[in-house]
Amino acid sequence: MVKLILIELKKVFGRKRSYIGFLVIFVLVSILQAAMWVEGQTFIDMFTQNLQDTFVLEGNLMNGYFISFMLMNSLWVLLPFLVTFVAGDSIAGEAHAGTLRLILTRPVSRVSLITAKYIASVTYTFLIVLFLMILSLGISSLVFGTGDLIVFSKTLNIFPEKEVLPKFLGAFGFAFLGMTLVTTLAFFFSVLTNNSIGPIVSTMAIVLSFTIITNLNLEAFHVIRKLLFTSYINSWTLFFDYTIDWRQIYLSIFVSLMHIAVLFAATLWIFKRKDILS
């Protein structure tokens, strides 16, 4: 199994398209960091204008933590699209190229093959999220320094510096779980078609549709929202509430894991019974 996973990882990082996600993140983060270097203090002054009339704000508020929080909010919509490049192409791409049938003629079980491909896809997702964390949190902290974090999450909250890093670690950890769910969805669609574009488009269509329903505060969607995974994968923001709602976080973790398990089980079931004709 380890050898299979290494082979699949080599395939993943042997494709040029696999580096698109890293390049996009690098370019966007660099642009936003440069913009904050030039106009960051002005942005902070506008952000805290009402507070300055009542409180005396001291310290470096325009710091790496603040910029990292901004980057997470800004790039969160883009991340699902980036992680589908590999998962959506994992099976459909090989079927389209005509190599999937050749692989299955070797003494490798379908379960082992699909599991290795899935682990490779999840590994890619982990590296994408880790890369974002290194650039947004690590590089921003080195360039802009650290300090107290001021964020607007339902209410305006100011967290002392010593409390901030654990919040970011929890947020990025949950972001990885959420993106793993999106990866699993794209992987599921990948087994249904021989065209790698289809799983990417289908996954993004579902994510965007579910997100719209989730954000529409209509009573008619009250029950439906509880069943949609988009109601839970954004729960990384809960780590930046003044009082963390651990019950909601645990619920979001449970629901996300259940979606992942069901989707992967369905992928296995379909692939084991699928006629590979190309």
C-alpha positions as CSV (number, residue, x, y, z in Angstrom):
1,M,0.0,0.0,0.0
2,V,2.8,2.4,0.9
3,K,4.4,1.8,-2.5
4,L,1.1,2.4,-4.3
5,I,0.6,5.7,-2.4
6,L,4.1,6.9,-3.3
7,I,3.4,6.0,-7.0
8,E,0.2,8.0,-6.9
9,L,2.0,11.0,-5.2
10,K,4.6,10.9,-7.9
11,K,1.8,11.0,-10.5
12,V,0.2,13.9,-8.7
13,F,3.3,16.0,-8.6
14,G,4.4,14.9,-12.0
15,R,1.5,16.9,-13.6
16,K,2.1,20.6,-14.2
17,R,-1.6,21.4,-13.3
18,S,-0.9,20.2,-9.7
19,Y,1.2,23.3,-9.1
20,I,-1.5,25.7,-10.3
21,G,-3.0,25.9,-6.8
22,F,0.3,26.7,-5.1
23,L,1.1,29.3,-7.7
24,V,-2.3,31.0,-7.4
25,I,-2.0,31.1,-3.6
26,F,1.6,32.5,-3.8
27,V,0.6,35.2,-6.2
28,L,-2.5,36.3,-4.4
29,V,-1.0,36.2,-0.9
30,S,2.0,38.2,-2.2
31,I,-0.2,40.8,-3.7
32,L,-2.3,41.2,-0.6
33,Q,0.7,41.4,1.6
34,A,2.3,44.0,-0.6
35,A,-1.0,46.0,-0.5
36,M,-1.1,45.8,3.3
37,W,2.5,46.9,3.6
38,V,1.6,50.1,1.7
39,E,-1.9,50.8,3.1
40,G,-2.2,48.5,6.1
41,Q,-2.1,51.2,8.8
42,T,-4.7,53.3,7.0
43,F,-6.9,50.2,6.8
44,I,-6.5,49.5,10.5
45,D,-7.3,53.2,11.3
46,M,-10.5,52.9,9.3
47,F,-11.3,49.5,10.9
48,T,-10.9,50.8,14.5
49,Q,-12.2,54.4,14.0
50,N,-15.2,54.0,16.2
51,L,-13.1,52.3,18.9
52,Q,-10.5,55.1,18.9
53,D,-13.1,57.6,20.1
54,T,-13.7,55.5,23.2
55,F,-10.6,53.5,23.9
56,V,-6.8,54.0,23.7
57,L,-5.4,51.4,21.4
58,E,-1.8,50.5,21.8
59,G,0.6,48.1,20.2
60,N,1.1,46.7,16.7
61,L,-2.4,45.9,15.6
62,M,-1.4,45.8,11.9
63,N,0.5,42.6,12.4
64,G,1.0,39.2,10.8
65,Y,-2.0,37.7,12.7
66,F,-4.4,40.3,11.4
67,I,-3.2,39.9,7.8
68,S,-3.4,36.1,8.1
69,F,-7.0,36.3,9.3
70,M,-7.8,38.6,6.3
71,L,-6.1,36.2,3.9
72,M,-8.1,33.2,5.2
73,N,-11.3,35.1,4.8
74,S,-10.3,36.3,1.3
75,L,-9.0,33.0,-0.1
76,W,-11.6,30.7,1.5
77,V,-13.9,30.9,-1.5
78,L,-11.1,30.0,-3.8
79,L,-9.6,27.0,-1.9
80,P,-12.4,24.5,-2.8
81,F,-11.7,25.2,-6.5
82,L,-8.0,24.7,-6.1
83,V,-8.2,21.3,-4.3
84,T,-10.5,19.9,-6.9
85,F,-7.8,20.0,-9.6
86,V,-6.1,16.8,-8.4
87,A,-9.0,14.9,-6.9
88,G,-11.3,15.5,-9.9
89,D,-8.6,14.3,-12.3
90,S,-7.4,11.4,-10.1
91,I,-9.5,8.6,-11.7
92,A,-11.3,10.4,-14.6
93,G,-8.0,11.6,-16.0
94,E,-6.5,8.1,-16.2
95,A,-9.7,6.8,-17.6
96,H,-9.6,9.5,-20.3
97,A,-6.0,8.8,-21.1
98,G,-6.7,5.0,-21.3
99,T,-4.2,4.0,-18.6
100,L,-6.8,3.0,-15.9
101,R,-7.7,-0.3,-17.6
102,L,-4.0,-1.1,-18.0
103,I,-3.3,-0.5,-14.3
104,L,-6.1,-2.8,-13.3
105,T,-4.6,-5.7,-15.4
106,R,-1.8,-5.8,-12.8
107,P,-2.2,-7.7,-9.5
108,V,-3.6,-4.7,-7.6
109,S,-7.0,-4.8,-6.1
110,R,-9.5,-2.0,-6.9
111,V,-9.8,-1.2,-3.2
112,S,-6.1,-0.7,-2.8
113,L,-5.8,1.4,-5.9
114,I,-8.7,3.7,-5.1
115,T,-7.5,4.1,-1.5
116,A,-4.0,5.0,-2.6
117,K,-5.4,7.6,-5.1
118,Y,-7.6,9.0,-2.4
119,I,-4.8,9.3,0.1
120,A,-2.6,11.0,-2.5
121,S,-5.5,13.5,-3.2
122,V,-5.9,14.2,0.5
123,T,-2.2,14.7,0.9
124,Y,-2.2,17.3,-1.9
125,T,-5.1,19.0,-0.1
126,F,-3.1,19.0,3.2
127,L,-0.1,20.6,1.4
128,I,-2.3,23.3,-0.2
129,V,-3.6,24.3,3.3
130,L,-0.2,24.0,4.8
131,F,1.3,26.2,2.1
132,L,-1.4,28.8,2.7
133,M,-0.7,28.7,6.5
134,I,3.1,29.1,5.9
135,L,2.6,32.1,3.6
136,S,-0.2,33.8,5.4
137,L,0.7,33.1,9.0
138,G,4.4,32.4,8.9
139,I,5.7,34.9,6.4
140,S,3.3,37.6,7.5
141,S,4.4,37.3,11.1
142,L,8.0,37.5,10.0
143,V,7.4,40.6,7.9
144,F,4.8,42.5,9.9
145,G,5.6,41.1,13.3
146,T,3.1,39.8,15.9
147,G,0.8,41.3,18.4
148,D,-2.8,41.4,19.6
149,L,-5.4,40.3,17.0
150,I,-8.4,42.4,16.3
151,V,-11.1,40.7,14.2
152,F,-14.8,41.2,13.4
153,S,-16.5,37.8,13.9
154,K,-20.2,38.5,14.7
155,T,-18.8,41.1,17.2
156,L,-15.6,43.1,17.3
157,N,-13.1,41.0,19.3
158,I,-9.6,41.8,20.4
159,F,-7.5,38.8,21.5
160,P,-4.2,39.1,23.4
161,E,-1.1,37.8,21.5
162,K,-0.6,34.7,23.7
163,E,-4.1,33.4,22.8
164,V,-3.9,34.0,19.0
165,L,-1.6,31.2,17.7
166,P,-3.7,28.3,19.2
167,K,-6.7,29.9,17.5
168,F,-5.0,29.9,14.1
169,L,-3.7,26.3,14.5
170,G,-7.3,25.2,15.3
171,A,-8.7,27.2,12.4
172,F,-6.2,25.9,9.8
173,G,-6.7,22.3,11.2
174,F,-10.5,22.7,10.6
175,A,-9.9,24.3,7.2
176,F,-8.0,21.1,6.2
177,L,-11.0,19.0,7.3
178,G,-13.4,21.2,5.3
179,M,-11.2,21.0,2.2
180,T,-10.8,17.2,2.6
181,L,-14.6,17.0,2.4
182,V,-14.5,19.0,-0.9
183,T,-11.7,16.8,-2.1
184,T,-13.7,13.7,-1.3
185,L,-16.7,15.1,-3.2
186,A,-14.6,15.7,-6.3
187,F,-13.0,12.3,-5.9
188,F,-16.5,10.8,-5.9
189,F,-17.5,12.5,-9.1
190,S,-14.2,11.5,-10.7
191,V,-15.2,7.8,-10.5
192,L,-18.4,8.6,-12.4
193,T,-16.9,10.0,-15.6
194,N,-14.0,9.7,-18.0
195,N,-13.7,13.5,-18.3
196,S,-11.6,15.3,-15.6
197,I,-13.4,18.6,-16.3
198,G,-16.7,17.1,-15.2
199,P,-15.8,16.4,-11.6
200,I,-14.3,19.9,-11.1
201,V,-17.4,21.6,-12.5
202,S,-19.8,19.4,-10.7
203,T,-18.0,19.8,-7.4
204,M,-17.9,23.6,-7.7
205,A,-21.5,23.8,-8.8
206,I,-22.6,21.9,-5.7
207,V,-20.4,23.9,-3.3
208,L,-21.6,27.2,-4.7
209,S,-25.3,26.1,-4.8
210,F,-25.1,24.8,-1.2
211,T,-23.3,27.9,-0.1
212,I,-26.0,30.2,-1.5
213,I,-28.7,28.1,0.2
214,T,-26.7,28.2,3.5
215,N,-26.3,31.9,3.4
216,L,-30.0,32.7,2.5
217,N,-31.6,33.4,5.8
218,L,-35.0,32.0,4.8
219,E,-37.3,30.0,7.0
220,A,-38.0,27.6,4.1
221,F,-34.3,26.5,4.1
222,H,-34.0,26.1,7.8
223,V,-34.2,22.3,7.8
224,I,-32.3,21.9,4.6
225,R,-29.4,24.0,5.8
226,K,-28.8,21.6,8.6
227,L,-28.2,18.8,6.1
228,L,-25.8,20.7,3.8
229,F,-22.1,20.3,4.5
230,T,-21.5,24.0,3.6
231,S,-23.2,24.9,6.9
232,Y,-20.3,23.2,8.7
233,I,-17.1,23.6,6.7
234,N,-16.9,27.3,7.5
235,S,-16.8,26.6,11.2
236,W,-13.1,27.6,11.3
237,T,-14.4,31.1,12.0
238,L,-15.8,29.9,15.4
239,F,-12.2,29.8,16.7
240,F,-12.2,33.6,16.5
241,D,-15.4,34.2,18.5
242,Y,-14.9,35.7,22.0
243,T,-16.4,32.6,23.5
244,I,-15.7,29.5,21.4
245,D,-18.7,27.4,20.8
246,W,-17.0,24.0,21.2
247,R,-20.4,22.2,20.8
248,Q,-20.8,23.6,17.4
249,I,-17.2,22.8,16.4
250,Y,-17.5,19.2,17.6
251,L,-20.8,18.9,15.7
252,S,-19.2,20.4,12.5
253,I,-16.3,17.9,12.8
254,F,-18.7,15.0,13.2
255,V,-20.9,16.0,10.3
256,S,-17.9,16.6,8.1
257,L,-16.4,13.2,8.9
258,M,-19.7,11.5,8.2
259,H,-19.9,13.2,4.8
260,I,-16.4,12.1,4.0
261,A,-17.0,8.5,5.1
262,V,-20.3,8.2,3.1
263,L,-18.8,9.8,0.0
264,F,-15.7,7.6,0.1
265,A,-17.7,4.4,0.8
266,A,-19.9,5.3,-2.2
267,T,-16.8,5.9,-4.3
268,L,-15.5,2.4,-3.4
269,W,-18.8,0.7,-4.0
270,I,-19.2,2.3,-7.5
271,F,-15.6,1.7,-8.6
272,K,-15.6,-2.0,-7.5
273,R,-18.6,-2.5,-9.8
274,K,-17.7,-0.2,-12.6
275,D,-16.8,-1.6,-16.1
276,I,-13.5,-0.1,-17.1
277,L,-13.6,0.2,-20.8
278,S,-10.8,2.6,-21.4
